[in-house]
Amino acid sequence: MDGSIQQQQRFALLVGVNVYQKARNPDPGQAKRNKSLCDLSGCVNDANLIKGVLEDRFLLNDIRILTSTNISRQPTYANVKDEFNDISAKAKPGDLFFFYFAGHGGLLRRTPQSPPGRAKDPSLLTCDYCLDGSAVRGWELNQWLEALNRNKVQVFVALDSCYSGGSWRHGGQGRTFLNYEDTDTMTVPAEPDTAGPVSRNSELERSWSINPNGFTLLAACRPDQLAKETTDNGKSYGAFTSSLVKALTHYPPGPIRPSCRVLCDKITPFLREEHGQNPEVYGQDRLAFLENYEPFVAAPIVSAIKGNELIIPMGKAHAIYPGSEFRLHGPGHGVVVRVSEIDEWECRASPPSGLLPPDLGRNPEVVPSKWGLGGHVLRVSVDKDLGADFRGALDKSLQNLLVGSVKVVELDEQRTADEDAFRVMLRQAQNTIDIFGPLALIGYTDCLRGLHLQRSDHIQSAARCAAALAHLVRFGQILFDLPKLASQHHGPFNWSLDPVGDPEERLWSFVFENASDMNLYLTVLALVPGFGVQQLFPSGGSQKLVKIEDHEQFKFQINIPHSLRGTNERVSHRDILRVVVTNGEGRSWRSLELPELWQVDAMDWEPQKEQAPRRNREIQPGDVQWWIHDKVIHTDA
């Protein structure tokens, strides 16, 4: 070996199917019907549009494209599979692969090789589907992608198709299947079943279209919607692809990339209003698009402009209090807006000058910069050995992160400790700083587990300590304040949570039943031992529709985060499963998500640093009831 650093290879396979080959006149003795699909008009344009943005902005150095206009590179099943095999053979750990498909999609009848558990296979239909039933079935695509992922190749997928049944695009002329009867019996070589639970702190079992394990999937619409086409400068494109490329080109070339979640949120308002489709992102949605890092702790919130105010989709139901501040991200970067009016589901914010910067676009992104305390008093007692300079710097840093009453005092060991106060202590032997918090919030009396705050100069140490305390304050607002704001009645539904199988596997089964005479909308959050908040279900979108007298169920696994492992002492870790139900749609809870606490020690706490950005969904009018139920799970490890 010459010791040189191997350059990352960045592969892409782009498939665009406009024309579906027509079946030849069948032998009456061999077939009972003639299978055909309507042709499409924008898929080849989509593939070429994606190719252009990949070359211009994302430095992909091995782009393969299969389109129905290229006679020598037709998007047949065999060609798609051959390209996957070739890329799998060439890709090495650390490389990147992007798969894009534009064409028909639908549900096909099971084959003998189909995994158990579903009646039909979600599938992508290649151009030769009408000839011999060839199609890339969802479980097969999942196996191809997982083979790359097992080789430590970063995988991204974008599908401008519908994979729930029916056609993939609609509008114009003939965007539905013609003479379509699914009697497909294509045989696919058997491969190992890949079903099983994934290993996130609290995470769902995976299927091909929801919560893919180890990679990121962007879909043009929900499974119950149609992906539509649009016309731009006289050319047809998929509305999803056109919007995605416009959003990508909105960001200047450079090392800063938007996360997949931000991209999805950015294009959702237009696609929902103009085309009636809601794009979804599954899997590792916080990763920067076509990168292997998270650009922010989470995703920024997409807001709306009304006059010289921003309408931010966080309100009283999200524990937003007066004086909270957000900072513009992207165009207008660094400008602070302060919350003045708060409704139940949204708030209004404006800059101190009263004027928003020009050219912000339709839906500017914001990130929280200060949380309002809402009348609560934050009390922090500090070890006298940390000194007055540290206390002063800590007080100043907390004032930069929180709006409200903050009291930082020297710890008086002669007085009884305030059970609602935080304590900041110096561990002399290790020269580290420990934080102790209220038992109801922290869940134990020890210092915070997994957080390692190395003592340095008093300004930097105080800033990192303040970041951890502000994080815990926000976690406390989510844990304690939200249930008080929700309806205090039980709610017209039933749910259960039960362990499944071997206790060492920590696998749980969740079942929800709608017992009302109206549709309900379900979200399940996990408040994890590292004081993070994650949306557990649904993994894509914000809420899951549960129809009248219907039910929803899923399994998830609880794993102990790596930062809480490594001790010989067996301790109990607390997870809180939060069931949030509304009787109206369009309410987003993703904006409550928080990273785990120990991330603060690895961050650069400069004054302009964006923190804990969030997500949105447009608020629909109407009087909506909502309920919160919590279940505490203790896991020994």
N, C-alpha and C positions, 0 to 999 in steps of 0.2 A: 504494500500500500504506500502511496506517495504522501499521505497525510493531508491531501487537499480536501476542502469542504465541498461536498456534493451539492450541486444546485438543484433546487426544487423543480420537479417537472409538474406542469399544470396542464392536465388533459381536459378535453371537452368532447362529448358526443352529442350532436344536435340532430334531431329527427323532425322533419316537416312533411306531412302527408296531405297533399291536395287531392290526388287522384287515386282512387281505389280500383285495382284491376278487376274487371268484370269476369265472373265465372263463365267458362265455356259452356255450350249447350250440354247439359249432363246426359249421361246414358240413362234412359228410363229405368233400366234394371239396377242401376247403382245409386241413384239419388232421387228424391221425391220433390225437390224444389230447387229453384235457382236463387242463390243468395247474392244480394247486392247492397251497396251502400251509396248514398249520395256523395258526390265529390264536394270538396271544400275549396275555398278560394284564397284564404290568407295564411295558410300554414307554412308554405315555403317562404313567404315574405317574413314571417315570424322568425324562422330559423336563421335567415340571413341577417335580420335586424339584431338578433342576439349575437351572432357571430361578429358583427361590426363592433358592438360595445365591448365584447370580450377582448378583441384585438386592441381597441383604442385605449381601454382603461384598466384592464385586469391582467394584462401581460400573460395570457395563456399561450403556451408555445407549441401545443399539439392539439389542434382543433379538427375533429372529423365531422363531416356533415353529410347526412343522407336525406335527399329530397326527391320527390316524385318527378321533378323536372330534370334530374341528372340521370341519364340513361345508364351510365356505368356505376352509379352509386345509389341504387334504388333503396328505399326504406322498407325492405322485406324483413321478415322475422329472422331469416338466416343471416342477413347482413348485420342487423342490430346485434345479434348474439355473437357473431364473429368479432365485431368491434369491441364488445365487452371483453371477450376472451383475450384479444390482443392487448388491450389496455391493462387488463389484470396481470398479464404476463410481464409487461414492461414497467408498471408502476411499482415504486419502492416506498418504504416507510417515509413519511414526511411529505409525500407528493399530494397533489390535489386533483379531484375528478369532479366534473360538472356534467350532469345528464339533463338534457332538455327534450321534451316531446310536445309536438303540436299535431293534433289529429283526432280522429274519433276515439272514444272510449266507451266502455259499457260493462255490464255484468254478463258473464258467460257461465253456462252450466259447468258444474264441476267435472273434472277429469279424475281418473283413478289416482293420479298423483297429487291432487289438491289436498291441502291440510284439512283436518277435521274442524268442525265448528262453524262453518258458514255454508249457506245453501248455494251461493254462486261466487264466482271469482271476479273481482274488479280487474279490468284488463285494458291495456292499450292496444289498439288495433293497427297492425302494420298494413302496408299497401296490398299485401297478398292475402289478406284475411278472407276475402270472398272466394279465393281459389281453393284453399285447403283448410280453412279455419285457423290459420296461423295468427297468433296473438301473443303479446308479452303479458302473461298473467301476473297479477300483483305479487303473489307469493314468490314467483320465479324472479321478478325484478328485485324483490327484497333479498333473495339469495345472492344474486349477482352483486348487489351493492354491499351486502354484508361481507362477502369474500374480500372486497377491496378494503372495507373497514377493518377487518381482522388483520390485514396487512399494514394497518396504521396509515391508510390513505384517507385524507379528509374528503368527505363526499357531500355534494350538494345536488339537489334535484329540483327542477321546476317543470310543472305539468300544466300546459294550457289545454286541458281536456277535462271532460267530466268522466268520473270513474264510478258513478253510482247507478248507471242504467240510462237508457235513452241515448241521445246523441250528445256530442261534446260541445257543439256550438249551435246557436239558434239565431234566426233573423235572416232577412233577405229571402233567398229562395231555397227551399228544400234542405234545411239544416237538421233533418231528422232521418233516422234509418228508413230506407225504402225496401219493401218486401223482406223485412228482416224477421227471421225466425231463428232463435238461438237453439240449434240442434247440434252445435259444434261438439265434436268428440275428438279433437286433436290430442295426440299423445305427446306428453312432454317427459323427457327423461327424469326418472325419480331422483331426488336429492334429499339430504337430511332435512327433517323438519326443524325450522328455526324458531318455533314458538316458545315462549317462556317469559318470565318476568325480567325486567331490566334492573340495573343497579344504581339508581339515584336514591337520595335520602328517602323520599317517598315517591314512587313512580309507578305508572300504569304498566300492565302487560301490554306488549306491542302487537300491532297488526300492520299490514303493509301501508295502509292509508292513514293511520292515526298513530302518532308518537313513534316514528321510526327510531330504532336504537342506533346511536352512533353517527347519524347523519341528519341533514336538514332537508325538509321537503316543503316547497312552495307550491300551492295548488291554486288554480284560477278561481275556484268557487267552492262553496259548500257542497257536500255530496248530494243534496236535494235541489241544487240549482243548475242552470245551464250556463256554460261559458260562451260569451257572445263575441261577435266580430264588430269591428268599427272600420271606418274609412278615413285615411289620412293622406292628403295630397293625391287623391285618386287611387290609392292602393288599399287593399284590404289587409287588415291585421287582426289578430286576436286582441280584444280589448284589454285583457290582462297583460299580455306581452307588451303592447304599446305603452301602457301605463307604467309597467315595470321599467322599461328602458328609459322613459322620460324621467322617472324618479332617479334612476342611476346617474343619468347625465346632469341632473340638478346639482350633484355634488362635484366640486372641482377635483380634477385629477390629483392624486397624492396618496399618502399612506393612510389617511383617515377614511375608513369605510363605514357606511351605515350598517346597523345590524339587520338581520333578516326580519326581525319583528318590526323595526322601524319602517323598513320598506313596505311591509304588509300594511301597517297602519297608515302610511303615507298615501297609498293608492286606494285604500278602502272607501273613503268618502265619495270619490268620483265614480268608482265602479258601482257602488251601491246605488247612488242617485241616478246615474245615467244608464246603467245596464242591468240593474237588479241582481248583481252578483257580489258576493262577499269573499274575497280571497282569504286563504287560510295558510298558516305556517305551522308545521309540525316538527317535533324533534328539537334539535339544538338551535332554538330560535334566537338566542342572544348572540350567537356568533356573528361577526362581521361578514357581509356577503362575500363569498369566495375567499375567506381567510380562516385562520385557525385560532383567532383570539376574539375576546369580547371587547368591543370598543369602549363600552361603559359598563358599569356594574349591572345595569339593566337597560331597558329601552326608553328613549325620551317619550314624552306625551305629545300627541298631535292635537293642537288646539284649533280654534277658528277665530277669525277676526270679525268684530262687529264695531264699526266706528273706530275709535281709538282704544278699544278694549279687546282683550283676548278672552274668549270663552273656553275655559279649561274644564274638561270632563272629570273633575273631582269636586265633591261637595261635602255636605255634612255627613252623608253616608260613608265617606272615605276619611272621616276625622280630619277635615280641613278646617282650620280656625282662622279668625281675622288676623291680618298682618303677615300671614304666610307669604313667602316670596318664591318666584320662579325666575329662571334665567333663560333668555332666548338662546337656542342652539342652532347653528347654521347661519343663514342670513340674519343680521342683527345680533350676532354672537356677543354675549357679555351684557346685553341690556337687561336690567332687572325689572320685573313687573310685580306689583304688590297686590295681594288679594283685598278687595274692598267689599264685594257682595258675595254671599254664599247661599245657594239654594241646596236642596237635598242632594241633587245629583251633579251639580256643576257650580263653578264659581267664575266671577269676573275679576280680571286683574288688569292694571294699567301701569305704565312707567311713571316715576315721580314727576317727570316733565309734562305728563299728560298727552304726549304725542308718541305714537309708535314709529319706529324707523320705516322708511319706504322700502318697497320691493321685498316684502316678507313672503309673498306668495299667498296662496289660498289657505293653507293650513300650516302655519309655522310650528316648529317643534320647541318645546320648553322642557327644562329639567328643574326639579325643586332645588332651592338653595337655602331656604330657611323654613323650618316647621314652626307654626304657631302653637303655643302651649295651651291656649284656650282657657285661661284662668287657673290652670294648675301651676304650682310652684315647684321648680326643680331645686332640690337641696343636695349639695355635695360637700362632704367632709373630707379634708385632705390631711394626710400624714404630715406632721410638722417637719419631719426629716426631708421632705421634698422642698421645703422652703417657701418664703413669701413670693419670690419671683415666679416660681411655678404656679402658685395659686393665682397670682394676677394674670399670668398668661392663659391659664385654664379658663378663668372667668371671661377674658376677652374672646377666646376661641369659641366658647359656648354662646356668647352673644352674637357671634358671626354665623352661628348655625341654627339658633332658636330665637323665637320672638315671644317675649313674656318675662316672667319673674324668675331669675336665676340667682341663687345664693350659694356662693362658694366660701367655705369657712375652714379654719384650722380645726382638726379633730381634737375634741376635748375628751380624753380618755376617762376623766372623772365623771362624765355625765352619761346617762343611759342613752344608748344609740337610738336614733330615730328610725323606726322600722320602715319608713317610706323613703329614707334618704340613701344616696349612694356613698360609698366610702372608697377613697383612692389611697392605696397603701404602697409604700416602698418595700421591696424585698431586697434587703441589703446584700445578702450573699450572692445573688444572681444579678444584682443591679437592674432589676426589672420592676415594672409597675403593675400592681394587681388592682382589679376593680371588684368590689362587692356591691350587690344590689338587693332590693327588696325581695323577700322570699316569694311572694306571690308572682312577681315578674320573672325572676331568675329560675325559680323552681328548686333551688338548693341554697345552702348557707355558705358554701365554699366560694372562693374567688372564681371569676368567670373562667370556664374551661376552654381551652383551645386558643385563647387570645394571649399573644406574647408581645407585650409592649416593652421593648428594650429602652432603658433610660439613656437619653442623649442630652443635648442642650435643652434648657427648660422650655424654649419656645416650640421646638419640634415635638418634644415629649408631650407638652400640653395640648398641642394641636391634634395629635393622634389619640390622646386620651379623650379629648372633647368629641372627636368623631365617633368614638365608641359609645360615649354617653348619649350623644344625640341619636345615634342608631337605636339604642335601647329605649329612649324616650318614644321614638316613632313606633317601635315594636309594641310598647306598652299601650299607645293609643289604639293600635289595631286590635290588641288582645282585649283591652278592658272597655274602651269607649264605644266601639262599634256595636257590641251586643246591647248596650243601653239605648242606642238609637233605633234599633230594629223593633219590629212588633213584638210585644211581650206575650202574645198568644202562641200556642204550640204551632199552629200552622196546619193547613189541610193536606198533610202528607205524612208518610211513615218512612223510616229508614232504619237500617240495621248495619252493624259492623261486627264481623266475626273472624276469628283466626282460622286459617286454613292449613292443614297438613302439619308437617314437622315444625315445632315451635322455634327451632334453630334457624329455619328459613325466614321467619318473621313475615309471612305472607298473610294478607288480610283480604276479605271479601266484603265489598260495600254494595248494598242494595237499597234503592230508593223507589218508592211507590207514590204516584200521584193519586190521592184519595179525594180530590176535589172535583167540581164541575167546571173547571177552567184549566187552560194550559198553564203549566208552571215552567220556570226556567232555573236550572240547577247549575251551581258552581261549587266545587269542593277545593278548599285551600288547605295547605299543610303549613303549620307553624312549627318549624323544626328546631332541634336542640341548639343549633348555632344561631338562634334568634333571627333566622331568615323566614321569609314568607314566600311560598311557591304555590302557583295554581296547579293543583294536581289533576283536576278534571273539569272541563274537557281540556285536552292538551293543545288543541287548536281552537281558536275562537275564544269567546268570553263566557258564554252560557250554553247549556244543553237543553233543548226543548224536550220536555216530558209531557206528552199529551194526556188528556183526560183518561183516567183509569189505566194508564200505561206505567211501565216501570223502566228503570235503568240500573245496570249493575256493572261492576268492574272489579278487578283485583289489583292490589298494589303491594309493594314490598318495602319494608322499612330497613334501611341500612344505616349503620353508624358512620357519620362523616369521618374522613381520615384524620382531620385535626383533633378529633376526640378519642382517637385510638392511641395505643402505644403505652398505656399505663398498666401496671400490674394490678392495680386496685380495681375491683369490679364495682361499677357505679351504675346508677339508674339514669337513663336519658329520657327526656320528656318530648314527645311529639303531640301536637294538638291538631286533630282533624276538624276543620270548620266547614259545616254544611251551610251554604248560603242559597236561599231560594227567593225568587220574586215571582209575582204574577204578571209581570210585564217584561218584554224583551228590550234589548238595547242598553242594559246596565252592565258596565264593565267593572270587574274586580281586579283585573290584572294590574291596575295602577297601585294596588296595595303591595305588590311584590317587593321584597327586600332581599339583598344578598345576605350571606352569612357573616356574622360579626367579625370573624378573624381576617376578612379581606381588608379591613381598614388599615392594618399595620403594613400592608404591601402597597398602599396607595400614596400618591404624592399630594399632600394636602396644601396646595397653593391656594390663594384666595379665589382664583377664577376656576378652580376645579369643579366640573359638573358632578353632581352626586345623585345616586339612586334614581335615574330617570325612569319614567313610567309610560303607560300605554293608554289608548283611548278607544271609545266607541261613541258615535253620535247618540245623544240622548233623545228618546222619543217622548212626545208629550203624553200626559196622562197621570192619574193618581195611582201610584204603584205601591203595593204593600211588599214588605220584605221581611224575611226571618233569618235568624242565625242560630244554629245549634252547634255546640262544641263537644268533642269527645277527646279526653286525655288518654294517651297511650304511653305507658312506661316500658322501656326496653333496657334490660340489664346487659352490660357488656364490660 
